[in-house]
Amino acid sequence: MRLAIIGTGMVVGDALTALKAVSSIEVTAIYGRTRSKAERLATEHGIGRVFDDYDELLASAAADFVYIGLVNRLHYEFAQRALTAGLNVIVEKPFAPTAEEVEEIAALARSTKLYVFEAVTSLHNPNFEKIKELLPTLGRLRAVQANYSQYSSRYDRYLAGDVAPAFDPKECGGALMDINIYNLNVIVGLFGEPRSVEYVANLGFNGIDTSGAVLMKYDDFVATAIGAKDSTSPSHVTIQGERGWLRVNGTTNEFRSFDVMADEAVEHYELNRPGHRMENEFEEFAATYAAGDYAKMSAGLDVSISVMRTAERALKTLKER
């Protein structure tokens, strides 16, 4: 897979670090609106071509895929333009600001038989696949809890009035669309869309949700997703059934290990690659593309649509308060 990197921000640095360990992907180009930043990353990571014009990159035949690591509000536009130009897409989470936009991108991909993957590390690793396999051992489910809370490196700036995109409503920022979206992906990825959704949040001076809890009701159980950028705590996922429990240790963007108790015995699992948290997802994307497994990719798009529908429903209840 030949991959062009779109963006020069923090998540792009993480992606480039992870991609060094993924031999099935070759990073061939990078685009940045500020050319000097793109050139610095190109030099640091050995990338051969640098662009500051997106249309020029799309027309250059420099890659099979683009990886979009821009601010949230630009994901839809840059994905749509890439697909229209005939390139496949990996788009960083959250896929797009609205479910309608995700549905439009999915429809365009399917009509052109191009691939679109959402880069949600939670869903693309061996630990997550094993959890899906083990869920029936827990019996009838009764409760699910997910907490990803991490004091943001940009929060002090925000409190001083310097608003980064992650805390800007116009940039589709906020705790739900940033850190808590991992929790929603895990819950919806395992159990589908909930019957009802409610969001309660702490709001900052500009109306952005700096932390909050999503309550979701399923037929047999309730699920809560807590995400915080204004405070920290031990992060985890706990799934409780009538015959046992399962606990993911640590943040939902890592999924480093989990424990499961069924039939009074506890087993520990650490199945992911030991390196950077993003290596597993890039390996999976490359393998799915190489195998021509379009059905697997399409199923992932369905999850992306369901997650954004759930997030929209949650945000709607917040606005109605």
C-alpha positions as CSV (number, residue, x, y, z in Angstrom):
1,M,0.0,0.0,0.0
2,R,1.4,3.4,-1.0
3,L,0.2,6.0,1.4
4,A,0.2,9.9,1.3
5,I,-0.1,11.6,4.7
6,I,-2.5,14.6,4.9
7,G,-1.7,17.0,7.7
8,T,1.2,17.9,10.0
9,G,-0.3,17.9,13.5
10,M,0.3,15.7,16.6
11,V,-1.7,12.7,15.4
12,V,0.3,12.7,12.1
13,G,3.5,12.4,14.1
14,D,2.0,9.4,16.0
15,A,0.9,7.8,12.7
16,L,4.4,8.3,11.1
17,T,6.0,6.7,14.1
18,A,3.7,3.7,14.0
19,L,4.1,3.3,10.2
20,K,7.8,2.8,10.5
21,A,7.1,-0.7,11.9
22,V,4.5,-1.6,9.2
23,S,6.4,-3.1,6.3
24,S,3.3,-3.5,4.1
25,I,2.8,0.3,3.9
26,E,5.1,2.7,2.1
27,V,4.7,6.4,2.9
28,T,5.4,8.2,-0.4
29,A,4.2,11.7,0.1
30,I,3.0,14.3,2.7
31,Y,0.7,17.3,2.3
32,G,0.7,20.3,4.7
33,R,-0.9,23.8,4.3
34,T,2.3,25.1,5.8
35,R,5.0,23.7,3.6
36,S,7.8,24.1,6.1
37,K,6.1,21.8,8.6
38,A,5.5,19.2,5.9
39,E,9.1,19.4,4.8
40,R,10.3,19.0,8.4
41,L,8.3,15.8,8.8
42,A,9.4,14.6,5.4
43,T,13.0,15.0,6.4
44,E,12.5,13.4,9.8
45,H,10.7,10.4,8.4
46,G,12.3,10.0,5.0
47,I,9.3,10.9,2.9
48,G,10.1,11.5,-0.8
49,R,7.5,14.0,-1.9
50,V,6.1,17.1,-0.3
51,F,2.9,19.0,-1.4
52,D,1.2,22.2,-0.2
53,D,-1.5,21.9,-2.8
54,Y,-4.0,19.0,-2.1
55,D,-5.3,18.9,-5.7
56,E,-1.8,18.6,-7.0
57,L,-1.1,15.6,-4.7
58,L,-4.4,13.9,-5.7
59,A,-3.4,14.2,-9.4
60,S,0.2,13.2,-8.9
61,A,-0.3,9.4,-8.8
62,A,2.0,9.5,-5.7
63,A,-0.2,7.1,-3.6
64,D,-3.0,4.5,-3.6
65,F,-4.4,5.8,-0.2
66,V,-4.4,9.1,1.7
67,Y,-4.4,9.2,5.5
68,I,-6.3,12.3,6.6
69,G,-5.1,13.6,10.0
70,L,-6.5,17.1,9.8
71,V,-8.9,18.9,12.3
72,N,-12.2,17.1,12.6
73,R,-14.3,19.6,10.5
74,L,-12.1,19.0,7.4
75,H,-12.3,15.2,7.4
76,Y,-15.4,15.0,5.2
77,E,-14.1,17.5,2.6
78,F,-10.7,15.9,2.2
79,A,-12.1,12.4,2.1
80,Q,-14.7,13.4,-0.6
81,R,-12.1,15.0,-2.7
82,A,-9.8,12.0,-2.5
83,L,-12.5,9.5,-3.5
84,T,-13.6,11.7,-6.4
85,A,-10.0,11.7,-7.6
86,G,-10.0,7.9,-7.4
87,L,-7.9,7.4,-4.3
88,N,-8.7,5.2,-1.3
89,V,-8.9,6.8,2.2
90,I,-7.9,6.3,5.8
91,V,-9.6,9.0,7.8
92,E,-8.7,9.7,11.5
93,K,-11.4,9.5,14.1
94,P,-14.0,11.0,14.4
95,F,-14.9,10.2,10.8
96,A,-16.9,13.4,10.1
97,P,-18.9,15.9,12.2
98,T,-22.3,14.4,11.2
99,A,-23.8,11.0,10.4
100,E,-25.1,12.3,7.1
101,E,-21.6,13.1,6.0
102,V,-20.3,9.7,7.0
103,E,-23.2,8.1,5.0
104,E,-22.3,10.3,2.0
105,I,-18.7,9.2,2.1
106,A,-19.7,5.5,2.5
107,A,-22.1,5.8,-0.4
108,L,-19.4,7.4,-2.6
109,A,-16.9,4.7,-1.6
110,R,-19.3,1.9,-2.4
111,S,-20.4,3.3,-5.7
112,T,-16.8,3.6,-6.9
113,K,-15.6,0.4,-5.1
114,L,-12.9,2.4,-3.3
115,Y,-11.8,1.6,0.3
116,V,-12.4,3.9,3.2
117,F,-11.2,3.0,6.7
118,E,-11.8,5.0,9.9
119,A,-8.7,5.0,12.0
120,V,-10.2,4.1,15.4
121,T,-7.4,2.1,17.2
122,S,-9.9,0.5,19.6
123,L,-11.6,-1.6,16.8
124,H,-8.6,-2.8,14.9
125,N,-6.5,-5.0,17.1
126,P,-6.4,-8.7,18.2
127,N,-7.6,-7.9,21.8
128,F,-10.8,-6.4,20.5
129,E,-11.4,-9.4,18.2
130,K,-10.8,-11.8,21.2
131,I,-13.3,-9.9,23.3
132,K,-16.0,-10.3,20.7
133,E,-15.3,-14.0,20.7
134,L,-15.5,-14.3,24.5
135,L,-18.6,-12.2,25.2
136,P,-21.0,-15.2,25.2
137,T,-19.1,-16.7,28.1
138,L,-20.3,-13.9,30.3
139,G,-24.0,-14.9,30.0
140,R,-26.8,-12.4,29.8
141,L,-25.2,-8.9,29.9
142,R,-26.4,-6.4,32.5
143,A,-24.0,-3.4,32.6
144,V,-21.2,-1.9,30.5
145,Q,-18.9,0.9,31.7
146,A,-16.2,2.7,29.7
147,N,-14.1,5.5,31.1
148,Y,-11.4,7.3,29.2
149,S,-10.3,10.4,31.1
150,Q,-7.0,12.2,30.5
151,Y,-6.1,15.8,31.4
152,S,-5.5,17.5,28.0
153,S,-2.2,19.0,27.2
154,R,-4.2,21.9,25.8
155,Y,-6.6,22.4,28.8
156,D,-4.5,24.9,30.6
157,R,-4.2,27.0,27.5
158,Y,-8.0,26.8,27.1
159,L,-8.6,28.0,30.7
160,A,-6.4,31.0,29.8
161,G,-8.6,31.8,26.8
162,D,-6.4,30.2,24.1
163,V,-8.8,27.9,22.4
164,A,-7.2,25.0,20.4
165,P,-9.3,23.1,17.8
166,A,-9.9,20.3,20.4
167,F,-11.8,22.8,22.5
168,D,-13.5,24.7,19.7
169,P,-17.2,24.0,18.8
170,K,-16.6,25.3,15.3
171,E,-13.8,22.7,14.7
172,C,-16.1,19.9,16.0
173,G,-14.1,19.6,19.2
174,G,-15.1,18.6,22.7
175,A,-14.8,15.6,24.9
176,L,-17.5,13.5,23.2
177,M,-16.1,13.9,19.7
178,D,-12.5,13.5,20.8
179,I,-11.7,11.2,23.7
180,N,-15.2,9.7,24.4
181,I,-15.6,8.7,20.7
182,Y,-13.2,5.8,21.5
183,N,-15.7,4.6,24.2
184,L,-18.6,4.9,21.8
185,N,-16.8,3.0,19.2
186,V,-16.1,0.1,21.6
187,I,-19.7,0.0,22.9
188,V,-21.4,0.4,19.5
189,G,-18.8,-1.8,17.8
190,L,-19.6,-4.7,20.2
191,F,-23.4,-4.2,20.7
192,G,-24.7,-2.0,17.9
193,E,-26.8,1.2,18.3
194,P,-28.6,1.7,21.6
195,R,-32.3,2.1,22.0
196,S,-32.0,5.4,23.8
197,V,-29.1,7.9,24.4
198,E,-28.6,10.7,26.9
199,Y,-25.6,13.0,27.4
200,V,-24.8,15.0,30.5
201,A,-21.7,17.2,30.3
202,N,-19.6,19.8,32.0
203,L,-19.4,22.8,29.7
204,G,-16.6,25.3,29.3
205,F,-16.8,29.1,28.8
206,N,-17.4,28.7,25.1
207,G,-20.0,26.0,25.4
208,I,-17.7,23.1,24.6
209,D,-18.1,19.9,26.6
210,T,-14.8,19.4,28.5
211,S,-16.1,16.2,30.1
212,G,-19.3,14.2,30.2
213,A,-21.1,10.9,30.4
214,V,-23.3,9.2,27.8
215,L,-26.0,6.9,29.1
216,M,-27.1,4.2,26.6
217,K,-30.0,1.8,27.1
218,Y,-30.0,-1.6,25.3
219,D,-32.7,-4.3,25.6
220,D,-31.0,-6.2,28.4
221,F,-28.4,-3.8,29.8
222,V,-27.3,-0.2,30.3
223,A,-24.0,1.2,29.1
224,T,-22.2,4.4,30.3
225,A,-19.3,6.1,28.4
226,I,-17.4,8.7,30.4
227,G,-14.8,10.9,28.6
228,A,-12.9,13.8,30.3
229,K,-10.3,16.2,29.0
230,D,-10.4,18.4,32.1
231,S,-9.5,15.7,34.6
232,T,-7.9,12.3,34.8
233,S,-8.6,8.9,36.4
234,P,-7.7,5.3,35.8
235,S,-9.3,4.3,32.5
236,H,-11.0,1.0,31.8
237,V,-13.9,-0.8,30.2
238,T,-16.0,-3.3,32.3
239,I,-18.6,-5.6,30.9
240,Q,-20.8,-7.4,33.4
241,G,-22.8,-10.5,32.7
242,E,-24.8,-12.9,34.9
243,R,-22.1,-15.5,34.5
244,G,-18.9,-13.4,34.5
245,W,-17.2,-10.2,33.8
246,L,-14.6,-8.7,31.4
247,R,-12.3,-5.8,32.1
248,V,-10.1,-3.9,29.6
249,N,-7.1,-2.4,31.4
250,G,-6.3,1.2,30.5
251,T,-7.5,3.6,27.9
252,T,-9.8,2.6,25.0
253,N,-7.4,3.9,22.4
254,E,-4.7,1.5,23.7
255,F,-6.6,-1.8,24.4
256,R,-3.3,-3.2,25.7
257,S,-4.7,-6.0,27.8
258,F,-7.9,-7.4,29.3
259,D,-9.0,-9.9,31.9
260,V,-12.1,-12.1,31.8
261,M,-13.7,-14.1,34.6
262,A,-16.1,-16.9,33.6
263,D,-16.8,-20.1,35.4
264,E,-15.0,-18.7,38.5
265,A,-11.6,-18.6,36.6
266,V,-9.8,-15.4,35.6
267,E,-7.7,-15.3,32.4
268,H,-5.4,-12.5,31.2
269,Y,-4.9,-11.6,27.6
270,E,-2.3,-9.4,25.8
271,L,-2.6,-10.2,22.1
272,N,-1.7,-6.9,20.4
273,R,1.6,-6.0,18.9
274,P,3.9,-4.7,21.6
275,G,4.8,-1.5,19.7
276,H,2.9,1.8,19.0
277,R,-0.8,1.6,19.6
278,M,-1.5,2.6,15.9
279,E,0.5,-0.3,14.4
280,N,-2.3,-2.8,14.6
281,E,-4.8,-0.7,12.7
282,F,-2.5,0.1,9.9
283,E,-1.5,-3.6,9.6
284,E,-5.2,-4.5,9.4
285,F,-6.0,-1.9,6.8
286,A,-3.1,-3.0,4.6
287,A,-4.1,-6.7,5.0
288,T,-7.7,-6.0,4.2
289,Y,-6.8,-4.1,1.1
290,A,-4.3,-6.6,-0.1
291,A,-6.8,-9.4,0.3
292,G,-9.5,-7.5,-1.5
293,D,-11.8,-8.0,1.4
294,Y,-14.3,-5.3,0.5
295,A,-17.0,-6.8,2.7
296,K,-14.9,-6.4,5.8
297,M,-14.2,-2.8,4.9
298,S,-17.9,-2.1,4.2
299,A,-18.9,-3.6,7.6
300,G,-16.5,-1.1,9.2
301,L,-18.2,1.7,7.4
302,D,-21.5,0.5,8.9
303,V,-20.0,0.8,12.4
304,S,-18.7,4.3,11.6
305,I,-22.2,5.4,10.6
306,S,-23.8,3.8,13.7
307,V,-21.2,5.5,16.0
308,M,-21.8,8.9,14.5
309,R,-25.6,8.5,14.7
310,T,-25.2,7.7,18.4
311,A,-22.9,10.7,19.0
312,E,-25.4,13.0,17.2
313,R,-28.2,11.7,19.4
314,A,-26.1,12.3,22.5
315,L,-25.2,15.8,21.5
316,K,-28.9,16.6,20.7
317,T,-29.9,15.8,24.2
318,L,-27.2,18.1,25.5
319,K,-28.4,21.0,23.4
320,E,-32.0,20.4,24.4
321,R,-31.2,20.9,28.1
